[in-house]
């Protein structure tokens, strides 16, 4: 009974870990109390992906099985009532879902001034409007050359707003202002060092492309619509690179990881840590993205159309689109206008998975849709599949630039598309008269059939074979 009483008094009075020496009790405990130690896993998801260090650090002891074994640090105590209350574990909130469209906007091309005036009387606000040479018609009609961004009245749903604008202007193209994302996913942590650079060897791309350029002729400009770029990266120090920002300067700038990686894969300096496929090419890069929700980079349809218009104004023939999103009437019209002008559009098929519906612009007719494979020529497990897939290229653990300095492996269909864009630029150097349809045919004839015989939904016509660039066999393609 005395022992029980002492324990109750200890709990009530909040005694220390060991009973105080002045208290002379024959049953005083001699075991030191050990409290539970908590690990703090703090992954801040920083905005840069520089390779200066990093990697996983397991600070919680030896072994790697993850099995919890009893020890003196396990939190066991003979006196649980003396323990301090265990703090609740820190739980990081799940990242907010990124919507597929701007929540309160409709965009349209072909609205007349009368229609715009009527819409403003109904509470719609014109947020932005811009004339586009890309959408010019013959003979010219002013409304058809302009794209308008409308803010929907409060309380009006987007579906109802789209229906209202379309009813008011039946000849206009009206749709949501969709968002598009860069097509990059996880990187295999087991791929490190320069071993990842060898992935381009599976398509026979020369490690020194200077000879390829000399054999094929003067390279055309390559257009790029992507996120922000770090032009100060050592691999881009001597690059022939022009960067244009389309999105509003008042909006948060997009991250530099994706755009820097893609442009370095194209034109990174030979001999640098991130050598490019065509270091001597000139690239005009349009930053059409902005940061949304603190961590996601998105480009709206409105800005993508303006970006295409900017490249059309510079007569760019090859355009790399390492991005994907929903089908959109205005984007489709802009893509069709670019193809009609002779532009070769190369787009990533997307990383939504084999059973996902097609993503765009890769899903549009006339766009060269690129999927990704690893160095074993296996299909990238996250890549979209479908009848629209045209060709495959390396896209898993592709060695390219990090956002600040150095380099690291990158995965996603985003990094497969530049291989095909570079090949298209080389083909145009030799045969500048190629139309978009003829370019697609020429690339298909250069592909190694690695799937079901003939064209299939996984690899398209097969894996790009750069060894056939500027050869007599390739030149004979129709």
C-alpha positions as a Markdown table, in Angstrom:
| # | Residue | x | y | z |
|---|---|---|---|---|
| 1 | Unk | 0.0 | 0.0 | 0.0 |
| 2 | Unk | 2.9 | 2.4 | 0.8 |
| 3 | Unk | 4.4 | 1.8 | -2.6 |
| 4 | Unk | 1.1 | 2.5 | -4.4 |
| 5 | Unk | 0.7 | 5.7 | -2.3 |
| 6 | Unk | 4.1 | 6.9 | -3.3 |
| 7 | Unk | 3.4 | 6.3 | -7.0 |
| 8 | Unk | 0.2 | 8.2 | -6.8 |
| 9 | Unk | 1.9 | 11.2 | -5.0 |
| 10 | Unk | 4.7 | 11.2 | -7.6 |
| 11 | Unk | 2.2 | 11.5 | -10.4 |
| 12 | Unk | 0.2 | 14.2 | -8.7 |
| 13 | Unk | 3.2 | 16.3 | -7.7 |
| 14 | Unk | 5.1 | 16.0 | -11.1 |
| 15 | Unk | 8.3 | 14.5 | -9.5 |
| 16 | Unk | 11.5 | 14.6 | -11.5 |
| 17 | Unk | 12.9 | 11.7 | -13.4 |
| 18 | Unk | 14.6 | 10.3 | -10.3 |
| 19 | Unk | 13.0 | 10.6 | -6.9 |
| 20 | Unk | 14.8 | 13.4 | -5.0 |
| 21 | Unk | 17.6 | 12.3 | -2.6 |
| 22 | Unk | 16.1 | 14.0 | 0.5 |
| 23 | Unk | 13.2 | 11.7 | 0.3 |
| 24 | Unk | 14.2 | 8.5 | 2.2 |
| 25 | Unk | 12.0 | 5.8 | 0.9 |
| 26 | Unk | 13.0 | 2.2 | 1.0 |
| 27 | Unk | 11.2 | 1.6 | -2.2 |
| 28 | Unk | 12.7 | 4.6 | -4.1 |
| 29 | Unk | 13.3 | 3.5 | -7.7 |
| 30 | Unk | 16.8 | 3.2 | -9.1 |
| 31 | Unk | 16.0 | 3.1 | -12.8 |
| 32 | Unk | 16.6 | 6.4 | -14.8 |
| 33 | Unk | 13.6 | 7.4 | -16.9 |
| 34 | Unk | 14.3 | 7.6 | -20.6 |
| 35 | Unk | 11.9 | 9.7 | -22.7 |
| 36 | Unk | 11.0 | 9.0 | -26.4 |
| 37 | Unk | 13.2 | 10.7 | -29.0 |
| 38 | Unk | 11.4 | 12.1 | -32.1 |
| 39 | Unk | 12.9 | 12.4 | -35.6 |
| 40 | Unk | 12.2 | 15.5 | -37.6 |
| 41 | Unk | 12.0 | 14.8 | -41.3 |
| 42 | Unk | 12.2 | 18.3 | -42.9 |
| 43 | Unk | 12.0 | 18.2 | -46.7 |
| 44 | Unk | 11.4 | 21.8 | -47.6 |
| 45 | Unk | 10.9 | 21.1 | -51.3 |
| 46 | Unk | 13.2 | 23.9 | -52.3 |
| 47 | Unk | 13.0 | 25.7 | -55.6 |
| 48 | Unk | 16.4 | 24.8 | -56.9 |
| 49 | Unk | 17.8 | 21.5 | -58.0 |
| 50 | Unk | 21.5 | 22.2 | -58.0 |
| 51 | Unk | 23.6 | 19.1 | -57.7 |
| 52 | Unk | 26.1 | 20.5 | -55.2 |
| 53 | Unk | 25.5 | 17.8 | -52.5 |
| 54 | Unk | 22.1 | 16.6 | -51.7 |
| 55 | Unk | 20.9 | 13.0 | -51.7 |
| 56 | Unk | 19.2 | 11.1 | -48.9 |
| 57 | Unk | 20.8 | 11.1 | -45.5 |
| 58 | Unk | 19.7 | 8.4 | -43.1 |
| 59 | Unk | 20.6 | 9.8 | -39.7 |
| 60 | Unk | 18.7 | 7.3 | -37.6 |
| 61 | Unk | 21.3 | 4.6 | -37.0 |
| 62 | Unk | 22.9 | 1.7 | -38.9 |
| 63 | Unk | 21.2 | -0.8 | -41.2 |
| 64 | Unk | 18.7 | -0.2 | -43.8 |
| 65 | Unk | 15.9 | -2.6 | -43.2 |
| 66 | Unk | 13.7 | -0.1 | -41.4 |
| 67 | Unk | 13.0 | -2.7 | -38.7 |
| 68 | Unk | 12.5 | -1.2 | -35.2 |
| 69 | Unk | 14.4 | -3.0 | -32.6 |
| 70 | Unk | 14.1 | -2.6 | -28.8 |
| 71 | Unk | 16.9 | -0.7 | -27.1 |
| 72 | Unk | 17.4 | 1.7 | -24.2 |
| 73 | Unk | 16.3 | 4.5 | -26.5 |
| 74 | Unk | 13.0 | 2.8 | -27.4 |
| 75 | Unk | 11.0 | 4.9 | -25.0 |
| 76 | Unk | 10.4 | 2.1 | -22.5 |
| 77 | Unk | 10.0 | 3.2 | -18.9 |
| 78 | Unk | 8.8 | 1.7 | -15.7 |
| 79 | Unk | 7.1 | 4.9 | -14.8 |
| 80 | Unk | 4.9 | 6.0 | -17.8 |
| 81 | Unk | 2.9 | 8.3 | -15.5 |
| 82 | Unk | 6.1 | 10.4 | -15.0 |
| 83 | Unk | 6.6 | 11.0 | -18.7 |
| 84 | Unk | 6.1 | 14.4 | -20.3 |
| 85 | Unk | 3.2 | 14.4 | -22.7 |
| 86 | Unk | 4.3 | 13.2 | -26.1 |
| 87 | Unk | 4.1 | 16.0 | -28.7 |
| 88 | Unk | 1.9 | 15.3 | -31.6 |
| 89 | Unk | 3.8 | 14.3 | -34.7 |
| 90 | Unk | 4.4 | 17.1 | -37.2 |
| 91 | Unk | 2.4 | 16.4 | -40.4 |
| 92 | Unk | 3.0 | 18.2 | -43.6 |
| 93 | Unk | -0.1 | 19.2 | -45.4 |
| 94 | Unk | -0.7 | 17.5 | -48.7 |
| 95 | Unk | 0.0 | 19.8 | -51.7 |
| 96 | Unk | -3.1 | 21.5 | -53.0 |
| 97 | Unk | -4.4 | 20.1 | -56.3 |
| 98 | Unk | -3.6 | 22.3 | -59.2 |
| 99 | Unk | -6.8 | 23.2 | -61.3 |
| 100 | Unk | -6.8 | 22.5 | -65.0 |
| 101 | Unk | -8.0 | 26.0 | -65.8 |
| 102 | Unk | -8.0 | 29.6 | -64.6 |
| 103 | Unk | -11.0 | 29.6 | -62.2 |
| 104 | Unk | -12.8 | 32.7 | -63.4 |
| 105 | Unk | -11.8 | 33.3 | -67.1 |
| 106 | Unk | -13.0 | 32.6 | -70.6 |
| 107 | Unk | -10.9 | 33.3 | -73.7 |
| 108 | Unk | -12.1 | 33.9 | -77.2 |
| 109 | Unk | -10.9 | 34.7 | -80.7 |
| 110 | Unk | -13.2 | 36.2 | -83.2 |
| 111 | Unk | -15.3 | 38.4 | -80.9 |
| 112 | Unk | -16.7 | 41.5 | -82.6 |
| 113 | Unk | -16.7 | 44.9 | -80.8 |
| 114 | Unk | -20.5 | 44.7 | -80.5 |
| 115 | Unk | -20.2 | 41.3 | -78.7 |
| 116 | Unk | -17.5 | 42.6 | -76.4 |
| 117 | Unk | -19.7 | 45.7 | -75.6 |
| 118 | Unk | -22.7 | 43.5 | -74.8 |
| 119 | Unk | -20.6 | 41.2 | -72.6 |
| 120 | Unk | -19.3 | 44.2 | -70.6 |
| 121 | Unk | -22.9 | 45.4 | -70.0 |
| 122 | Unk | -23.6 | 41.9 | -68.6 |
| 123 | Unk | -20.8 | 42.1 | -66.1 |
| 124 | Unk | -17.9 | 40.5 | -68.0 |
| 125 | Unk | -14.6 | 42.4 | -67.8 |
| 126 | Unk | -12.0 | 42.5 | -70.5 |
| 127 | Unk | -8.8 | 41.5 | -68.7 |
| 128 | Unk | -6.6 | 41.5 | -71.8 |
| 129 | Unk | -6.8 | 41.6 | -75.5 |
| 130 | Unk | -4.1 | 41.2 | -78.1 |
| 131 | Unk | -3.9 | 41.1 | -81.9 |
| 132 | Unk | -2.1 | 38.1 | -83.3 |
| 133 | Unk | -0.5 | 37.9 | -86.7 |
| 134 | Unk | -0.7 | 34.1 | -86.4 |
| 135 | Unk | -4.5 | 34.2 | -86.6 |
| 136 | Unk | -4.7 | 36.6 | -89.5 |
| 137 | Unk | -7.0 | 35.5 | -92.3 |
| 138 | Unk | -7.2 | 36.2 | -96.0 |
| 139 | Unk | -8.9 | 38.7 | -96.5 |
| 140 | Unk | -8.0 | 40.1 | -93.1 |
| 141 | Unk | -10.9 | 40.4 | -90.6 |
| 142 | Unk | -10.0 | 42.3 | -87.4 |
| 143 | Unk | -11.9 | 40.2 | -84.8 |
| 144 | Unk | -10.3 | 37.0 | -86.1 |
| 145 | Unk | -6.8 | 38.3 | -85.5 |
| 146 | Unk | -7.5 | 39.1 | -81.8 |
| 147 | Unk | -7.6 | 37.0 | -78.7 |
| 148 | Unk | -9.5 | 38.3 | -75.7 |
| 149 | Unk | -9.3 | 37.2 | -72.0 |
| 150 | Unk | -12.6 | 37.8 | -70.2 |
| 151 | Unk | -13.2 | 37.7 | -66.5 |
| 152 | Unk | -16.5 | 36.1 | -65.7 |
| 153 | Unk | -19.1 | 37.9 | -63.5 |
| 154 | Unk | -19.2 | 36.8 | -59.9 |
| 155 | Unk | -21.7 | 34.0 | -59.4 |
| 156 | Unk | -21.6 | 32.8 | -63.0 |
| 157 | Unk | -20.2 | 29.4 | -63.6 |
| 158 | Unk | -17.6 | 28.8 | -66.3 |
| 159 | Unk | -19.7 | 26.4 | -68.3 |
| 160 | Unk | -22.6 | 28.9 | -68.4 |
| 161 | Unk | -20.1 | 31.7 | -69.2 |
| 162 | Unk | -18.6 | 29.8 | -72.1 |
| 163 | Unk | -22.1 | 29.0 | -73.5 |
| 164 | Unk | -23.2 | 32.6 | -73.2 |
| 165 | Unk | -20.1 | 34.0 | -75.1 |
| 166 | Unk | -20.4 | 31.3 | -77.8 |
| 167 | Unk | -24.1 | 32.1 | -78.2 |
| 168 | Unk | -23.4 | 35.8 | -78.6 |
| 169 | Unk | -20.6 | 35.2 | -81.1 |
| 170 | Unk | -21.4 | 31.9 | -83.0 |
| 171 | Unk | -18.4 | 32.3 | -85.4 |
| 172 | Unk | -15.9 | 32.9 | -82.6 |
| 173 | Unk | -13.7 | 30.2 | -80.9 |
| 174 | Unk | -14.6 | 30.3 | -77.2 |
| 175 | Unk | -13.1 | 28.1 | -74.5 |
| 176 | Unk | -11.7 | 28.0 | -70.9 |
| 177 | Unk | -8.3 | 29.4 | -70.2 |
| 178 | Unk | -6.7 | 26.0 | -69.5 |
| 179 | Unk | -3.4 | 25.4 | -67.7 |
| 180 | Unk | -0.5 | 23.4 | -69.1 |
| 181 | Unk | 2.3 | 21.9 | -67.2 |
| 182 | Unk | 5.9 | 20.9 | -67.9 |
| 183 | Unk | 6.2 | 17.1 | -68.5 |
| 184 | Unk | 8.8 | 16.2 | -65.9 |
| 185 | Unk | 8.5 | 13.6 | -63.1 |
| 186 | Unk | 10.8 | 11.8 | -60.7 |
| 187 | Unk | 14.4 | 11.1 | -61.2 |
| 188 | Unk | 15.9 | 7.7 | -60.5 |
| 189 | Unk | 18.1 | 8.1 | -57.4 |
| 190 | Unk | 20.3 | 5.2 | -58.5 |
| 191 | Unk | 21.5 | 7.1 | -61.6 |
| 192 | Unk | 24.3 | 9.4 | -60.7 |
| 193 | Unk | 27.5 | 10.8 | -62.2 |
| 194 | Unk | 28.3 | 10.9 | -65.9 |
| 195 | Unk | 26.8 | 7.4 | -66.5 |
| 196 | Unk | 23.5 | 9.1 | -67.3 |
| 197 | Unk | 25.1 | 11.1 | -70.1 |
| 198 | Unk | 25.4 | 7.8 | -72.1 |
| 199 | Unk | 21.7 | 7.6 | -72.6 |
| 200 | Unk | 22.0 | 9.5 | -75.9 |
| 201 | Unk | 24.1 | 6.7 | -77.2 |
| 202 | Unk | 21.1 | 4.4 | -77.6 |
| 203 | Unk | 20.0 | 6.5 | -80.6 |
| 204 | Unk | 23.5 | 6.9 | -82.0 |
| 205 | Unk | 23.7 | 10.7 | -81.3 |
| 206 | Unk | 27.3 | 11.7 | -81.8 |
| 207 | Unk | 29.1 | 12.8 | -78.7 |
| 208 | Unk | 30.7 | 15.5 | -80.8 |
| 209 | Unk | 27.9 | 16.9 | -83.0 |
| 210 | Unk | 30.2 | 19.3 | -84.9 |
| 211 | Unk | 30.8 | 16.7 | -87.6 |
| 212 | Unk | 27.0 | 16.2 | -87.9 |
| 213 | Unk | 26.4 | 19.9 | -88.5 |
| 214 | Unk | 29.3 | 20.1 | -91.0 |
| 215 | Unk | 27.8 | 17.2 | -93.0 |
| 216 | Unk | 24.2 | 18.4 | -92.9 |
| 217 | Unk | 24.4 | 22.2 | -93.4 |
| 218 | Unk | 23.4 | 25.4 | -91.6 |
| 219 | Unk | 21.1 | 24.7 | -88.7 |
| 220 | Unk | 17.7 | 26.6 | -88.4 |
| 221 | Unk | 16.6 | 28.4 | -85.3 |
| 222 | Unk | 14.9 | 26.2 | -82.7 |
| 223 | Unk | 12.0 | 27.7 | -80.8 |
| 224 | Unk | 11.2 | 26.7 | -77.2 |
| 225 | Unk | 8.1 | 27.4 | -75.1 |
| 226 | Unk | 9.0 | 26.5 | -71.5 |
| 227 | Unk | 9.5 | 27.8 | -68.0 |
| 228 | Unk | 12.1 | 30.4 | -67.0 |
| 229 | Unk | 15.7 | 29.7 | -67.8 |
| 230 | Unk | 19.0 | 30.5 | -66.0 |
| 231 | Unk | 21.1 | 31.9 | -68.9 |
| 232 | Unk | 24.0 | 32.3 | -66.4 |
| 233 | Unk | 24.4 | 28.5 | -66.1 |
| 234 | Unk | 28.0 | 27.6 | -67.0 |
| 235 | Unk | 26.7 | 25.2 | -69.8 |
| 236 | Unk | 24.8 | 28.1 | -71.4 |
| 237 | Unk | 27.5 | 30.7 | -71.0 |
| 238 | Unk | 28.3 | 30.8 | -74.7 |
| 239 | Unk | 24.9 | 29.6 | -76.0 |
| 240 | Unk | 23.1 | 31.6 | -78.8 |
| 241 | Unk | 20.1 | 32.1 | -76.6 |
| 242 | Unk | 17.3 | 34.7 | -76.7 |
| 243 | Unk | 14.7 | 34.5 | -73.8 |
| 244 | Unk | 11.3 | 36.2 | -74.1 |
| 245 | Unk | 8.9 | 36.4 | -71.2 |
| 246 | Unk | 5.3 | 36.3 | -72.2 |
| 247 | Unk | 3.5 | 36.2 | -68.9 |
| 248 | Unk | 2.7 | 39.2 | -66.8 |
| 249 | Unk | 5.7 | 40.5 | -64.9 |
| 250 | Unk | 3.4 | 41.1 | -61.9 |
| 251 | Unk | 2.8 | 37.4 | -61.6 |
| 252 | Unk | 5.3 | 35.1 | -59.7 |
| 253 | Unk | 8.0 | 34.0 | -62.1 |
| 254 | Unk | 8.2 | 30.3 | -62.9 |
| 255 | Unk | 11.0 | 28.1 | -61.6 |
| 256 | Unk | 14.1 | 27.7 | -63.7 |
| 257 | Unk | 14.6 | 24.0 | -63.3 |
| 258 | Unk | 12.7 | 22.7 | -66.3 |
| 259 | Unk | 13.5 | 25.4 | -68.9 |
| 260 | Unk | 17.2 | 25.3 | -68.0 |
| 261 | Unk | 17.3 | 21.6 | -68.3 |
| 262 | Unk | 15.5 | 21.5 | -71.7 |
| 263 | Unk | 17.5 | 24.3 | -73.3 |
| 264 | Unk | 20.8 | 22.8 | -72.1 |
| 265 | Unk | 19.9 | 19.5 | -73.5 |
| 266 | Unk | 19.5 | 21.3 | -76.9 |
| 267 | Unk | 22.5 | 23.7 | -76.8 |
| 268 | Unk | 24.6 | 23.1 | -73.7 |
| 269 | Unk | 28.3 | 23.8 | -74.5 |
| 270 | Unk | 30.4 | 20.9 | -75.6 |
| 271 | Unk | 32.8 | 19.9 | -72.9 |
| 272 | Unk | 30.6 | 21.4 | -70.1 |
| 273 | Unk | 29.0 | 19.3 | -67.4 |
| 274 | Unk | 25.8 | 19.4 | -69.5 |
| 275 | Unk | 26.7 | 19.1 | -73.2 |
| 276 | Unk | 23.9 | 19.7 | -75.6 |
| 277 | Unk | 22.8 | 17.9 | -78.7 |
| 278 | Unk | 23.4 | 20.9 | -81.0 |
| 279 | Unk | 25.6 | 23.4 | -79.2 |
| 280 | Unk | 26.0 | 25.6 | -82.2 |
| 281 | Unk | 22.2 | 26.1 | -82.7 |
| 282 | Unk | 20.4 | 29.3 | -82.0 |
| 283 | Unk | 17.4 | 29.0 | -79.6 |
| 284 | Unk | 14.6 | 31.5 | -79.1 |
| 285 | Unk | 13.0 | 30.5 | -75.8 |
| 286 | Unk | 9.6 | 31.9 | -74.7 |
| 287 | Unk | 8.9 | 31.8 | -71.0 |
| 288 | Unk | 5.1 | 31.4 | -71.0 |
| 289 | Unk | 4.9 | 30.0 | -67.5 |
| 290 | Unk | 4.3 | 31.4 | -64.0 |
| 291 | Unk | 4.4 | 30.0 | -60.5 |
| 292 | Unk | 1.1 | 28.9 | -59.0 |
| 293 | Unk | 0.4 | 27.7 | -55.5 |
| 294 | Unk | 4.0 | 28.1 | -54.4 |
| 295 | Unk | 5.5 | 25.1 | -56.3 |
| 296 | Unk | 3.7 | 24.4 | -59.6 |
| 297 | Unk | 4.6 | 26.0 | -62.9 |
| 298 | Unk | 1.7 | 26.6 | -65.3 |
| 299 | Unk | 1.1 | 28.3 | -68.6 |
| 300 | Unk | -2.4 | 29.4 | -69.6 |
| 301 | Unk | -3.8 | 28.9 | -73.0 |
| 302 | Unk | -3.9 | 32.6 | -73.6 |
| 303 | Unk | -0.1 | 32.8 | -73.0 |
| 304 | Unk | 0.7 | 29.7 | -75.0 |
| 305 | Unk | -1.1 | 31.2 | -78.0 |
| 306 | Unk | 0.8 | 34.4 | -77.6 |
| 307 | Unk | 4.0 | 32.5 | -77.3 |
| 308 | Unk | 3.4 | 30.6 | -80.6 |
| 309 | Unk | 2.6 | 34.0 | -82.2 |
| 310 | Unk | 5.9 | 35.4 | -81.0 |
| 311 | Unk | 7.8 | 32.5 | -82.6 |
| 312 | Unk | 5.8 | 32.8 | -85.8 |
| 313 | Unk | 6.8 | 36.4 | -86.0 |
| 314 | Unk | 10.5 | 35.4 | -85.9 |
| 315 | Unk | 9.9 | 32.7 | -88.6 |
| 316 | Unk | 11.0 | 29.9 | -86.4 |
| 317 | Unk | 10.6 | 26.5 | -88.2 |
| 318 | Unk | 11.2 | 24.0 | -85.3 |
| 319 | Unk | 9.4 | 24.4 | -82.0 |
| 320 | Unk | 9.9 | 22.2 | -78.9 |
| 321 | Unk | 6.9 | 21.9 | -76.6 |
| 322 | Unk | 7.8 | 20.0 | -73.5 |
| 323 | Unk | 4.4 | 20.6 | -71.9 |
| 324 | Unk | 0.9 | 19.1 | -71.9 |
| 325 | Unk | -2.6 | 19.8 | -70.9 |
| 326 | Unk | -6.3 | 19.7 | -72.0 |
| 327 | Unk | -7.8 | 20.0 | -75.4 |
| 328 | Unk | -8.6 | 23.6 | -76.2 |
| 329 | Unk | -10.2 | 25.2 | -79.2 |
| 330 | Unk | -8.0 | 28.3 | -79.3 |
| 331 | Unk | -4.8 | 26.3 | -78.8 |
| 332 | Unk | -5.9 | 23.9 | -81.5 |
| 333 | Unk | -6.5 | 26.8 | -83.9 |
| 334 | Unk | -3.1 | 28.3 | -83.1 |
| 335 | Unk | -1.4 | 25.0 | -83.7 |
| 336 | Unk | -3.1 | 24.5 | -87.0 |
| 337 | Unk | -2.1 | 28.0 | -88.0 |
| 338 | Unk | 1.6 | 27.3 | -87.2 |
| 339 | Unk | 1.5 | 24.0 | -89.1 |
| 340 | Unk | -0.1 | 25.8 | -92.1 |
| 341 | Unk | 2.9 | 28.2 | -92.0 |
| 342 | Unk | 5.3 | 25.3 | -92.2 |
| 343 | Unk | 6.4 | 25.1 | -88.6 |
| 344 | Unk | 7.5 | 21.7 | -87.2 |
| 345 | Unk | 5.9 | 21.3 | -83.8 |
| 346 | Unk | 7.4 | 18.7 | -81.5 |
| 347 | Unk | 5.6 | 17.9 | -78.3 |
| 348 | Unk | 5.9 | 15.6 | -75.3 |
| 349 | Unk | 3.0 | 13.1 | -75.1 |
| 350 | Unk | 2.7 | 13.6 | -71.3 |
| 351 | Unk | 3.3 | 11.7 | -68.1 |
| 352 | Unk | -0.2 | 10.9 | -67.1 |
| 353 | Unk | 0.2 | 7.2 | -67.5 |
| 354 | Unk | -0.4 | 4.5 | -70.2 |
| 355 | Unk | -4.2 | 4.5 | -69.7 |
| 356 | Unk | -4.7 | 8.2 | -69.7 |
| 357 | Unk | -6.5 | 10.1 | -72.4 |
| 358 | Unk | -4.4 | 12.0 | -74.9 |
| 359 | Unk | -2.9 | 15.3 | -73.8 |
| 360 | Unk | -2.3 | 18.3 | -75.9 |
| 361 | Unk | -0.7 | 19.8 | -78.0 |
| 362 | Unk | 0.8 | 16.4 | -78.7 |
| 363 | Unk | -2.6 | 15.0 | -79.4 |
| 364 | Unk | -3.3 | 17.4 | -82.3 |
| 365 | Unk | -3.1 | 16.3 | -85.9 |
| 366 | Unk | 0.2 | 17.4 | -87.5 |
| 367 | Unk | 2.1 | 17.7 | -84.2 |
| 368 | Unk | 5.0 | 15.2 | -83.8 |
| 369 | Unk | 4.2 | 13.4 | -80.5 |
| 370 | Unk | 7.2 | 12.1 | -78.6 |
| 371 | Unk | 7.3 | 9.4 | -75.9 |
| 372 | Unk | 10.1 | 8.4 | -73.7 |
| 373 | Unk | 12.2 | 5.2 | -73.2 |
| 374 | Unk | 15.0 | 4.3 | -70.8 |
| 375 | Unk | 18.5 | 3.2 | -71.8 |
| 376 | Unk | 17.2 | -0.4 | -72.1 |
| 377 | Unk | 14.7 | 0.8 | -74.7 |
| 378 | Unk | 11.8 | 0.1 | -72.3 |
| 379 | Unk | 8.8 | 2.4 | -72.4 |
| 380 | Unk | 8.8 | 5.0 | -69.7 |
| 381 | Unk | 6.2 | 3.8 | -67.2 |
| 382 | Unk | 4.5 | 7.1 | -66.8 |
| 383 | Unk | 4.3 | 8.1 | -70.5 |
| 384 | Unk | 0.9 | 8.5 | -72.2 |
| 385 | Unk | 0.1 | 6.0 | -74.9 |
| 386 | Unk | -2.3 | 6.1 | -77.9 |
| 387 | Unk | -2.7 | 6.2 | -81.6 |
| 388 | Unk | -1.3 | 9.7 | -81.7 |
| 389 | Unk | 2.2 | 8.7 | -80.5 |
| 390 | Unk | 4.7 | 9.2 | -83.4 |
| 391 | Unk | 8.2 | 8.4 | -82.2 |
| 392 | Unk | 10.2 | 7.5 | -79.1 |
| 393 | Unk | 13.4 | 9.0 | -77.7 |
| 394 | Unk | 15.5 | 8.8 | -74.5 |
| 395 | Unk | 13.6 | 10.3 | -71.6 |
| 396 | Unk | 14.6 | 8.5 | -68.5 |
| 397 | Unk | 17.7 | 9.6 | -66.5 |
| 398 | Unk | 18.8 | 12.0 | -69.2 |
| 399 | Unk | 21.8 | 13.9 | -68.0 |
| 400 | Unk | 21.3 | 17.7 | -68.4 |
| 401 | Unk | 21.7 | 21.0 | -66.5 |
| 402 | Unk | 20.5 | 21.7 | -63.0 |
| 403 | Unk | 18.9 | 25.1 | -62.4 |
| 404 | Unk | 21.9 | 26.9 | -60.9 |
| 405 | Unk | 25.1 | 25.1 | -61.9 |
| 406 | Unk | 26.2 | 21.6 | -62.6 |
| 407 | Unk | 24.0 | 18.8 | -63.9 |
| 408 | Unk | 21.8 | 15.9 | -62.8 |
| 409 | Unk | 19.6 | 13.2 | -64.3 |
| 410 | Unk | 16.1 | 14.1 | -65.4 |
| 411 | Unk | 13.1 | 12.0 | -66.4 |
| 412 | Unk | 9.9 | 12.6 | -68.3 |
| 413 | Unk | 8.6 | 12.9 | -71.8 |
| 414 | Unk | 9.8 | 16.5 | -71.6 |
| 415 | Unk | 13.4 | 15.4 | -72.0 |
| 416 | Unk | 12.6 | 13.0 | -74.9 |
| 417 | Unk | 11.1 | 15.8 | -77.1 |
| 418 | Unk | 14.4 | 17.8 | -77.5 |
| 419 | Unk | 16.0 | 14.8 | -79.1 |
| 420 | Unk | 13.4 | 14.8 | -81.8 |
| 421 | Unk | 13.5 | 18.6 | -82.1 |
| 422 | Unk | 17.2 | 18.4 | -82.6 |
| 423 | Unk | 16.9 | 15.7 | -85.3 |
| 424 | Unk | 14.2 | 17.8 | -87.0 |
| 425 | Unk | 16.5 | 20.8 | -87.1 |
| 426 | Unk | 19.3 | 18.7 | -88.6 |
| 427 | Unk | 16.9 | 17.4 | -91.3 |
| 428 | Unk | 15.8 | 20.9 | -92.1 |
| 429 | Unk | 19.4 | 22.0 | -92.4 |
| 430 | Unk | 19.9 | 19.4 | -95.2 |
| 431 | Unk | 16.4 | 19.7 | -96.7 |
| 432 | Unk | 14.8 | 23.1 | -95.9 |
| 433 | Unk | 11.9 | 22.5 | -98.2 |
| 434 | Unk | 10.4 | 19.8 | -96.0 |
| 435 | Unk | 6.8 | 20.4 | -94.9 |
| 436 | Unk | 5.5 | 19.3 | -91.5 |
| 437 | Unk | 4.0 | 16.2 | -93.0 |
| 438 | Unk | 7.1 | 15.3 | -94.9 |
| 439 | Unk | 9.2 | 15.9 | -91.7 |
| 440 | Unk | 7.0 | 13.4 | -89.8 |
| 441 | Unk | 7.4 | 10.9 | -92.7 |
| 442 | Unk | 11.2 | 11.3 | -92.7 |
| 443 | Unk | 11.4 | 10.8 | -88.9 |
| 444 | Unk | 9.2 | 7.7 | -89.1 |
| 445 | Unk | 11.5 | 6.2 | -91.8 |
| 446 | Unk | 14.5 | 6.8 | -89.5 |
| 447 | Unk | 12.9 | 5.1 | -86.5 |
| 448 | Unk | 14.0 | 1.6 | -85.2 |
| 449 | Unk | 10.8 | -0.5 | -84.8 |
| 450 | Unk | 11.1 | -1.7 | -81.1 |
| 451 | Unk | 7.5 | -2.5 | -80.3 |
| 452 | Unk | 4.7 | -4.3 | -82.2 |
| 453 | Unk | 5.7 | -4.4 | -85.9 |
| 454 | Unk | 4.7 | -1.2 | -87.6 |
| 455 | Unk | 3.3 | 1.8 | -85.8 |
| 456 | Unk | 1.9 | 1.1 | -82.3 |
| 457 | Unk | 0.4 | 3.0 | -79.4 |
| 458 | Unk | 3.5 | 2.7 | -77.1 |
| 459 | Unk | 6.4 | 3.7 | -79.3 |
| 460 | Unk | 4.7 | 5.1 | -82.4 |
| 461 | Unk | 7.0 | 4.2 | -85.4 |
| 462 | Unk | 9.8 | 3.3 | -83.0 |
| 463 | Unk | 13.0 | 4.7 | -81.5 |
| 464 | Unk | 14.7 | 7.7 | -83.2 |
| 465 | Unk | 17.9 | 6.6 | -84.9 |
| 466 | Unk | 20.2 | 9.6 | -85.2 |
| 467 | Unk | 22.8 | 7.5 | -87.1 |
| 468 | Unk | 20.7 | 7.9 | -90.2 |
| 469 | Unk | 20.7 | 11.7 | -90.1 |
| 470 | Unk | 22.0 | 13.3 | -93.3 |
| 471 | Unk | 22.7 | 9.9 | -95.0 |
| 472 | Unk | 21.8 | 8.9 | -98.5 |
| 473 | Unk | 19.1 | 6.6 | -97.2 |
| 474 | Unk | 17.4 | 9.4 | -95.2 |
| 475 | Unk | 17.8 | 11.9 | -98.0 |
| 476 | Unk | 15.8 | 9.5 | -100.3 |
| 477 | Unk | 12.8 | 9.7 | -98.0 |
| 478 | Unk | 9.8 | 11.5 | -99.6 |
